Amino acid sequence: MVQINQRGTFTVPKELRERYGLGSQAILEETPEGLILRPAATYPVEIYTDERLAEFQRMNEDGLKGFTFK
């Protein structure tokens, strides 16, 4: 059993966090049977501008200068 405070937060005991691989983020999913708490991970995503894509293209072209394919 866990206590839920006035802000709606609760603490998962360390033993359970370690057993189920819960880190600093988790997914709380509603199902017909109740709530499920699962480990979650986030990864940074970079959205490239046209200028950044052109920079990548230039870097690739510069890297291939003087290279011959056999």
C-alpha positions as CSV (number, residue, x, y, z in Angstrom):
1,M,0.0,0.0,0.0
2,V,1.2,3.5,-0.8
3,Q,0.0,6.9,0.4
4,I,-1.2,9.5,-2.1
5,N,-0.6,13.1,-1.0
6,Q,-2.7,16.1,-1.8
7,R,-0.9,16.7,-5.0
8,G,-1.7,13.2,-6.2
9,T,1.9,11.9,-5.9
10,F,3.0,8.7,-4.3
11,T,6.3,7.0,-3.6
12,V,7.0,3.5,-5.0
13,P,9.2,1.6,-2.5
14,K,12.8,1.2,-3.5
15,E,12.6,-2.6,-3.6
16,L,9.7,-2.5,-6.1
17,R,11.4,0.2,-8.2
18,E,14.5,-2.0,-8.5
19,R,12.6,-5.2,-9.1
20,Y,10.6,-3.7,-12.0
21,G,13.2,-1.3,-13.4
22,L,11.4,1.9,-12.6
23,G,13.6,4.9,-13.0
24,S,12.7,8.6,-13.0
25,Q,9.9,8.2,-15.5
26,A,7.0,5.7,-15.7
27,I,3.9,5.2,-17.8
28,L,0.6,5.0,-15.9
29,E,-1.9,3.2,-18.2
30,E,-5.6,2.8,-17.6
31,T,-7.0,-0.6,-18.4
32,P,-10.4,-2.2,-17.8
33,E,-8.8,-4.1,-14.9
34,G,-7.3,-1.0,-13.3
35,L,-4.1,1.0,-13.5
36,I,-0.8,-0.4,-14.8
37,L,2.5,1.3,-13.9
38,R,5.3,0.5,-16.4
39,P,8.9,1.6,-16.8
40,A,9.4,4.4,-19.5
41,A,12.3,5.9,-21.3
42,T,12.6,9.0,-23.4
43,Y,15.1,9.8,-26.1
44,P,16.0,13.2,-27.4
45,V,14.9,13.9,-31.0
46,E,16.4,16.5,-33.2
47,I,14.3,17.9,-36.0
48,Y,16.6,19.1,-38.8
49,T,16.1,22.4,-40.6
50,D,16.8,22.6,-44.3
51,E,20.0,24.5,-43.4
52,R,21.1,21.7,-41.1
53,L,20.4,19.1,-43.7
54,A,22.4,21.1,-46.3
55,E,25.3,21.3,-43.7
56,F,25.3,17.5,-43.4
57,Q,25.3,17.1,-47.2
58,R,28.3,19.5,-47.5
59,M,30.2,17.6,-44.7
60,N,29.5,14.3,-46.6
61,E,30.7,15.7,-49.9
62,D,33.8,17.2,-48.2
63,G,34.6,13.9,-46.6
64,L,34.5,12.1,-49.9
65,K,36.8,14.5,-51.8
66,G,39.8,12.6,-53.1
67,F,38.2,9.2,-52.3
68,T,38.0,6.7,-55.1
69,F,35.7,3.8,-55.1
70,K,37.3,0.5,-56.2
